[in-house]
Amino acid sequence: MNSIDDILKMAQNVQAELEKAQANLDTIEVEGASGGGLVKVRASAKGRIIGVSIDDSLLDVSEKQMLEDLITAAFNDARAKADAVSGEEMGKMKSGIPLPPGFKLPF
């Protein structure tokens, strides 16, 4: 069995790796789109919105409701992609850490 010092060192290493992985997520960019690419939302894998692009053809008062729906859909698409990339990156980080059987990290 590991000594308490070994367990504490392992916990510190896990925390450092987790912090590094979290910081890395903000540098990975994903793009959500809707309306066949007429509305695009760029976000970090951490979920921070970086930018929104709206095709000029949608800038008509009569298209307001459709534009709002497309923006919502693009945000949701970007969020889903950010979540997928985040899970992938955190999984990579977790696979490199020697954890005891059955031990799960909170993500």
N, C-alpha and C positions, 0 to 999 in steps of 0.2 A: 504494500500500500504506500502511496505517496505521503511524504511528510507535509505538514501544514505549510511550510515555506514553499514547497513545490506547487501546492495547490494555489497559494496566493500569487506566485509568479505566473502560473498558467492563467489565472483570472485577470491579472494585469495585462498579459499578452492578448487575451481575448478582447479586453476593453480597448486596447490600443488599435487592434485590427478592426474592430467595429467602428471606432471613430474615423479611421482612415477610409474604410469603405463608405461610411456616411458622407464624408467630405467628397469622395470621388463621385458619388451619385449626382452632386450638383454640377459636375463638369460634363456629364453625359446628356446629350440633347436628343429629344424625340419630337416627332411632328404628328399631330392629329389633324385629320382633314374630314370635311363633309361636303356634300353637294358636288361630288366629283372633283374636288380640289378647289372649289370656288372660295371656301373658307378654310384657312389653315391656322393652327395654333402650335407654336413651338414652346416646349416646356423642358425643364431639366428632369432627370429621372427621379429627382427628389420631389417633383411636383410644382416647382417654381415656374410660373408662366414667364416666358422670355419675350414672346411677341405674338401678334395676331395679324393675319393678312386677309383682306377681304377684296374679292374681285370687283372691279368698278361696275360690272353689270348688275350687281346687287344693290347699288346705292340709289335706290328709287323708293320714295315714300310708300308706294303701293306694295312694295316687296318687304316692308318692315317686319312683319310676322315671320315670313320665311327666313329672313336674315337672322332674326333672333333665334329661331329653331336651329339653323345651321351653325351658328356660333356655339350654342349649347352642345350640339352634337360633336363639334370639333374639340371643344374643351373636354368632353367625356372621352373621346377617342385618345386625346393626348394623355389624359390621366390614366387610362387603361394601359397604354403603352409604357408610361412612366412606371406604373406598378409592376409590369412584367419585367422591365429592365432592372428595376430595383431588386425584385425577387431573385433574378438571375445573378446579379452582382453579389448580393448577400449570400446566396448559396455557394458561390465560388469562395467567398471569404470563410464561410463556415466549414467547407470541405478541407481547408488547410489547417484547421485547428484540431489538435488531438483532444477530443472530448470523451468523457466516460460514456459507456453504453447507456442509452436512454436519456442522456442530458440534452435538453433543448434550449436554444437561445431564444430570447423574446422577440422574434420576428418571423 
